[in-house]
Amino acid sequence: MATVTYRTKSGSGSKHNIYLRIKDGDKYECLKSTGYSIDPDFWERGFVKDRIRDADAKSLRKKLTKLRDEVIDNLEVTPANLIDSKWLENRIASFKGEVSKNEEISDYLTDYVQRIIDTSHLRKNDRGGYGLSEGRLKSYRNLLNMVKRYQGDKNYRIKDVNKLFLERFADWMLTDQGYSKNYALKIIRDTKTVCKDALGNNIEVDNTQFAFVAPTITNEKPLYLNFEELSQIQKTRIDKNYLINARKWLVLGCHIGQRGSDLLSLTAENYTVRNGVEVIELTQQKTGKAIIIPLPKEAREVIESGFPHKISLSKFNKYLKEIAELAEIDTPTHGRKSTGKGKKRELGTFPKHDLISSHVCRRSYASNYYGTMPTPLILQITGHSTEKMLLKYIGKPSIDYVQQIADHYRLLERKAEKTAKMNVIKNTGTN
């Protein structure tokens, strides 16, 4: 098992320079400067002293703790044969928001994906600024882990990614690992994006990869909770406090239509009143868009009972299944069920509560309010760019959109007829 420790060496002045050391038996042993230094009076037993008053030393203690944790996280997902002094130098530079001056751009696929992650703060985003969103970073981390699992002891280069590679990679994800078509093809798209980026750095790329055409996907029926099921969940007796708290997040989420990461980052400070209307104000992490969401009765009741306390996304996903099972949300539903961390997802028909996850919140909002609320308002809240994207998201065919317009026309016609009748009565009454 790898160990991560700090050491100090005397510098040119009164302060000592701090070095980071990683070691795992005979596999590797690396020592690199962190670029930080400290007064030796504030250092003992390989770390900054605890309970000291010096503000700079306190701040440094926090930084070194975070750096150590980040290195440990990276060690857990990186094959031992890829770990060396340069790897450690790049991890330190990434943590400090720098790019290693001595870094040479590697043409290995996993190295290049890691480079994109390490330089994410320097990359243009869809909002016209710099810095990839947390969601985009998560996608690259997922890609990195997927490639590492697929290649095993091999170490593919960028130039190895050709049409045949992508076909076999996709088949492995779909057949051997049981991932959904949507997810597998997203991984493929991200792999091609990485190769295009590498091409811009004069790294050899096999152009046959761009001939790989993803098969047309028939979307599985979207999973959401309708108003009746939500009411059933709210009425269910629950005794455990952690489930009561998770239910608050669920009900709130299904009535404000936000992604799990945005939902669970909310606090009571996001709640306010604008022109007499109770609202939630937030900035969406993925889009960077600031939005204001008027709260329906169900959401207001949740907040009035006490704003839910913080919970991790993984625990939320776990507790949602427990809540839905207690509420007997057990309609036989086709989908993919997780069989454990790192294990193949099973495709089949299961009780609906087994398939519930945090994504049900945003999809329930979009599905339930579609047709009852003007579509542009739904787009404003869910963050979808177009009506077409929204319809695809909730699994509605185009004919449903046509029907919505036709219903709107009929409503206008009835209003016009009602106004005409009122005018006739008014005129008759004046004679």
URSUL-V924229 format. One record per residue. N is the residue number from 0. RES is the residue in one letter. PHI is phi in whole degrees, -180 to 180 (999 if undefined). Layout:
n,res,phi
N,RES,PHI
N,RES,PHI
This chain:
n,res,phi
0,M,999
1,A,-71
2,T,-116
3,V,-125
4,T,-136
5,Y,-113
6,R,-138
7,T,-123
8,K,-134
9,S,-65
10,G,-104
11,S,-75
12,G,-106
13,S,-81
14,K,-89
15,H,-103
16,N,-80
17,I,-104
18,Y,-117
19,L,-110
20,R,-122
21,I,-122
22,K,-151
23,D,-140
24,G,53
25,D,-94
26,K,-72
27,Y,-165
28,E,-152
29,C,-132
30,L,-135
31,K,-139
32,S,-69
33,T,-85
34,G,85
35,Y,-100
36,S,-139
37,I,-153
38,D,-67
39,P,-59
40,D,-69
41,F,-98
42,W,-122
43,E,-155
44,R,51
45,G,78
46,F,-161
47,V,-67
48,K,-58
49,D,-87
50,R,57
51,I,-116
52,R,-91
53,D,-64
54,A,-63
55,D,-65
56,A,-67
57,K,-62
58,S,-63
59,L,-65
60,R,-59
61,K,-65
62,K,-63
63,L,-67
64,T,-65
65,K,-66
66,L,-62
67,R,-60
68,D,-63
69,E,-67
70,V,-64
71,I,-61
72,D,-60
73,N,-70
74,L,-64
75,E,-67
76,V,-112
77,T,-113
78,P,-58
79,A,-58
80,N,-71
81,L,-100
82,I,-96
83,D,-151
84,S,-63
85,K,-66
86,W,-59
87,L,-65
88,E,-59
89,N,-69
90,R,-67
91,I,-66
92,A,-63
93,S,-64
94,F,-61
95,K,-86
96,G,75
97,E,-119
98,V,-119
99,S,-55
100,K,-64
101,N,-96
102,E,-69
103,E,-105
104,I,-73
105,S,-79
106,D,-100
107,Y,-78
108,L,-59
109,T,-66
110,D,-62
111,Y,-71
112,V,-62
113,Q,-61
114,R,-64
115,I,-62
116,I,-64
117,D,-66
118,T,-106
119,S,-60
120,H,-71
121,L,-99
122,R,-96
123,K,-68
124,N,-112
125,D,-70
126,R,-92
127,G,89
128,G,-107
129,Y,-121
130,G,106
131,L,-71
132,S,-71
133,E,-62
134,G,-65
135,R,-69
136,L,-62
137,K,-61
138,S,-62
139,Y,-70
140,R,-66
141,N,-62
142,L,-62
143,L,-59
144,N,-66
145,M,-66
146,V,-64
147,K,-62
148,R,-68
149,Y,-69
150,Q,-80
151,G,59
152,D,-79
153,K,-76
154,N,-142
155,Y,-69
156,R,-95
157,I,-56
158,K,-69
159,D,-77
160,V,-82
161,N,-120
162,K,-59
163,L,-66
164,F,-58
165,L,-65
166,E,-63
167,R,-70
168,F,-62
169,A,-63
170,D,-63
171,W,-63
172,M,-67
173,L,-77
174,T,-88
175,D,-81
176,Q,-101
177,G,74
178,Y,-75
179,S,-69
180,K,-61
181,N,-59
182,Y,-69
183,A,-61
184,L,-73
185,K,-67
186,I,-61
187,I,-64
188,R,-61
189,D,-67
190,T,-63
191,K,-66
192,T,-63
193,V,-61
194,C,-65
195,K,-64
196,D,-65
197,A,-64
198,L,-59
199,G,-69
200,N,-106
201,N,62
202,I,-93
203,E,-62
204,V,-128
205,D,-87
206,N,-69
207,T,-66
208,Q,-61
209,F,-74
210,A,-87
211,F,-72
212,V,-107
213,A,-67
214,P,-67
215,T,-67
216,I,-101
217,T,-94
218,N,-60
219,E,-69
220,K,-60
221,P,-61
222,L,-95
223,Y,-152
224,L,-104
225,N,-79
226,F,-60
227,E,-64
228,E,-67
229,L,-63
230,S,-64
231,Q,-62
232,I,-67
233,Q,-66
234,K,-86
235,T,-69
236,R,-74
237,I,-129
238,D,-101
239,K,-83
240,N,-62
241,Y,-68
242,L,-79
243,I,-62
244,N,-65
245,A,-65
246,R,-65
247,K,-60
248,W,-62
249,L,-62
250,V,-64
251,L,-60
252,G,-62
253,C,-73
254,H,-117
255,I,-126
256,G,66
257,Q,-109
258,R,-62
259,G,-55
260,S,-64
261,D,-71
262,L,-60
263,L,-76
264,S,-92
265,L,-71
266,T,-134
267,A,-60
268,E,-69
269,N,-79
270,Y,-90
271,T,-156
272,V,-123
273,R,-121
274,N,52
275,G,82
276,V,-108
277,E,-77
278,V,-139
279,I,-111
280,E,-113
281,L,-157
282,T,-113
283,Q,-68
284,Q,-65
285,K,-73
286,T,-99
287,G,72
288,K,-89
289,A,-85
290,I,-132
291,I,-123
292,I,-115
293,P,-63
294,L,-97
295,P,-73
296,K,-54
297,E,-61
298,A,-71
299,R,-64
300,E,-65
301,V,-61
302,I,-68
303,E,-64
304,S,-82
305,G,116
306,F,-60
307,P,-61
308,H,-87
309,K,-59
310,I,-153
311,S,-77
312,L,-64
313,S,-66
314,K,-69
315,F,-60
316,N,-60
317,K,-68
318,Y,-69
319,L,-60
320,K,-65
321,E,-66
322,I,-63
323,A,-64
324,E,-69
325,L,-61
326,A,-83
327,E,59
328,I,-85
329,D,-124
330,T,-57
331,P,-57
332,T,-134
333,H,-83
334,G,177
335,R,-110
336,K,-109
337,S,-72
338,T,-110
339,G,130
340,K,-60
341,G,78
342,K,-103
343,K,-64
344,R,-80
345,E,-96
346,L,-94
347,G,176
348,T,-111
349,F,-135
350,P,-59
351,K,-55
352,H,-64
353,D,-72
354,L,-105
355,I,-71
356,S,-144
357,S,-60
358,H,-68
359,V,-64
360,C,-64
361,R,-65
362,R,-70
363,S,-65
364,Y,-60
365,A,-63
366,S,-72
367,N,-73
368,Y,-93
369,Y,-65
370,G,92
371,T,-109
372,M,-122
373,P,-51
374,T,-55
375,P,-57
376,L,-71
377,I,-64
378,L,-59
379,Q,-61
380,I,-86
381,T,-77
382,G,90
383,H,-71
384,S,-77
385,T,-136
386,E,-66
387,K,-62
388,M,-65
389,L,-63
390,L,-61
391,K,-66
392,Y,-63
393,I,-97
394,G,73
395,K,-98
396,P,-72
397,S,-58
398,I,-63
399,D,-66
400,Y,-68
401,V,-62
402,Q,-64
403,Q,-63
404,I,-65
405,A,-61
406,D,-64
407,H,-65
408,Y,-62
409,R,-64
410,L,-63
411,L,-63
412,E,-64
413,R,-66
414,K,-64
415,A,-64
416,E,-64
417,K,-64
418,T,-64
419,A,-65
420,K,-65
421,M,-64
422,N,-66
423,V,-64
424,I,-63
425,K,-63
426,N,-67
427,T,-65
428,G,-71
429,T,-91
430,N,-81
